[in-house]
Amino acid sequence: MSFEYFILLLHLLGAGVLIGVALFSIALTVSQPLDQSRLLTIVLIRRFGTYSVGLLIITGIYLAWQHFGGWPTSVRFWTKMGLIVLDGVLAQVVIKQKIARAISGDNTAASSLPLWTSISALVILLIFTLGFLTTSGN
């Protein structure tokens, strides 16, 4: 296996983990009751999402460099990078704060979690779509 295929495999692994985290976050937040154990489970699985995004960024930059033959100038690529930042803000500021408030007993924060985890999942879906379009040449 070549080094580039190994990096691609790591990139796809990170993508799979991130999709799983997004889907499990939605599933856990929409199922009732959203109790302490479920909230703590969300905290745990979202930590894997943070690690997988780090892996995706590192491997993605390498793969983009190889694909474009240097620093990418594609509008789709930079739109994708902007959406990754947006999702990072959603995950690390909005959702993380709402989970912490829900753990502290804030029912309003808990009731808004399905909305915010769904928005995050839609942003992730858009990121993957742009990634596919960028590499497929469409």
C-alpha positions in Angstrom: 0.0 0.0 0.0 1.4 3.4 -1.0 1.7 6.3 1.5 -1.0 8.2 -0.3 -3.5 5.4 -0.1 -2.7 5.0 3.6 -3.4 8.7 4.1 -6.6 8.4 2.1 -7.6 5.4 4.3 -7.1 7.5 7.4 -9.1 10.3 5.8 -12.0 8.0 5.1 -11.8 6.5 8.6 -12.0 10.0 10.1 -15.0 10.8 7.8 -16.8 7.6 8.9 -16.2 8.4 12.6 -17.5 12.0 12.1 -20.6 10.8 10.3 -21.2 8.3 13.1 -20.8 10.9 15.8 -23.2 13.2 14.0 -25.9 10.5 13.6 -25.5 9.2 17.2 -25.7 12.8 18.5 -29.0 13.3 16.7 -30.3 9.9 17.8 -29.4 10.5 21.5 -30.8 14.0 21.6 -34.1 13.2 20.0 -34.8 10.2 22.2 -36.6 11.0 25.4 -35.9 11.4 28.2 -32.6 13.2 27.7 -31.2 12.3 31.1 -27.8 12.6 32.7 -26.4 9.3 31.4 -27.5 10.1 27.8 -25.9 13.6 28.0 -22.7 12.1 29.3 -22.7 9.6 26.5 -23.1 12.5 24.0 -20.1 14.2 25.6 -18.0 11.1 25.2 -18.9 10.3 21.6 -18.5 14.0 20.6 -14.9 13.8 21.8 -14.3 11.3 19.1 -15.7 13.7 16.6 -13.2 16.3 17.7 -10.3 13.9 17.2 -11.7 12.8 13.8 -11.9 16.4 12.6 -8.3 16.8 13.5 -7.4 13.7 11.5 -9.5 14.9 8.6 -7.9 18.3 8.5 -4.3 16.9 8.5 -5.0 14.2 6.0 -7.2 16.5 3.9 -4.6 19.1 3.5 -2.1 16.5 2.4 -4.5 14.9 -0.1 -5.6 18.4 -1.4 -1.9 19.3 -1.9 -1.4 16.1 -3.9 -4.6 16.5 -5.9 -4.1 20.2 -6.8 -0.3 19.9 -7.1 0.2 22.6 -4.5 -1.9 24.9 -2.3 -5.5 24.6 -3.5 -7.2 27.6 -5.2 -10.5 25.9 -5.8 -13.6 27.9 -4.5 -15.2 24.6 -3.5 -12.2 23.6 -1.4 -12.2 26.9 0.5 -15.9 26.8 0.9 -15.5 23.4 2.4 -12.8 24.7 4.8 -15.1 27.6 5.8 -17.9 25.1 6.6 -15.4 23.0 8.7 -14.7 26.1 10.7 -18.5 26.8 11.0 -19.1 23.2 12.2 -16.2 23.5 14.6 -17.8 26.6 16.1 -21.2 24.9 16.3 -19.7 21.8 18.0 -17.2 23.4 20.3 -19.1 26.6 21.3 -22.9 26.1 20.8 -23.5 22.4 21.2 -20.8 21.8 23.9 -22.2 24.8 25.9 -25.8 23.5 25.6 -24.8 20.0 26.7 -23.0 21.5 29.8 -26.1 23.6 30.6 -28.4 20.6 30.1 -26.2 18.5 32.4 -26.6 21.3 35.0 -30.4 20.9 34.7 -31.3 23.6 32.1 -34.3 22.1 30.3 -34.3 24.8 27.6 -30.8 24.0 26.6 -31.6 20.3 26.5 -34.7 20.8 24.4 -32.6 22.8 21.8 -30.0 20.0 21.4 -31.9 18.1 18.6 -32.0 21.3 16.5 -28.3 22.1 16.9 -27.1 18.5 16.4 -29.2 18.3 13.3 -27.8 21.6 11.9 -24.3 20.3 12.6 -25.1 17.1 10.8 -26.4 19.0 7.8 -23.2 21.1 7.7 -21.2 17.9 7.8 -23.3 16.5 4.9 -22.6 19.6 2.9 -18.9 19.3 3.7 -18.8 15.8 2.4 -20.8 16.7 -0.7 -18.3 19.5 -1.5 -15.4 17.2 -0.9 -16.8 14.7 -3.3 -17.5 17.4 -5.9 -14.1 18.9 -5.5 -12.2 15.6 -6.1 -14.5 14.3 -8.8 -14.0 17.3 -11.0 -17.7 18.3 -11.2 
